[in-house]
Amino acid sequence: MTRVFIVAASPLARAGLEHLLAGRDMEVAGSAATVEALAGQISDALPDVVLIDSSGESFESLLESVTASGLSTDVNVVLLADTAAPAVAADALRAGLRGVLPADLSPEQLAAALQAAASGLFVLHPTQAQEWLPAEGASPRTVDEPVESLTRREREVLQMLVGGLGNKEIAARLGISEHTVKFHVASILGKLGAGSRTEAVSVGIRRGLVLL
C-alpha cells in the first residue's frame, strides 16, 4: 500500500485525485491546499510520495515554493502539470522532484507512476523521454548549443553572477531564499553545459545572454 499526500489549490481537484487513486493499492495520507500547509501535516501523515497538482498556478512560482520548503529532500514529490514539456520536467528534476506528469494521465498510469516514485525512481511520460533522447543517427550537442533557453529569473541570476555576487547577495536582491538561488544556479549550469559559475558566466557572455 502506497501512502500518498495530495496538494492541490482546488478542493474539487483534491477530491478528484482522491477518487482516482481509490482502490488502486493507494492510501491517501492527507491533503492540503498549499505546499506551506503541507509542512505542518507531513510529519504526522508520513506519506511515501507527495502528489502536487499545479493546475491553474504558475509553474515557476510553485516550483520555487517546493524548492524553498526543502520538501523534495525529505520525501518523494511528483508534480502534475498542464504541460509536461521537457524543459518543465528538467527544472523539476534539478529541484529534486521525482517527476512531472501530464494532468490527463489515466488512473492506472498515475497509480503506477506514484508507486515508482515512492520506490525512489524518476518518472517521465513517454513523450518527455522521446524528446530527451537523441534521435537515431543524431550527432551529440556541442558545448555552444544550449540545451534549453534560460527563464527570465535564470537570466537575472546569471547577470548577477557576472557581477560577482554570491548566493546570499543574489537572494537579498531578488527577495528569494538562498536555497532557491542554489537551484537556479544549478539549473543555469545544466542548461549552459557549464561546470562552474565562472564557466557559466563565460558561456553566457559568449552567447549574448548577459549585459556587460
Summary of the structure (lengths in Angstrom):
residues: 212
radius of gyration: 18.4
end to end distance: 55.8
largest distance: 58.6
contacts: 632
relative contact order: 0.11
helix: 50%
strand: 15%
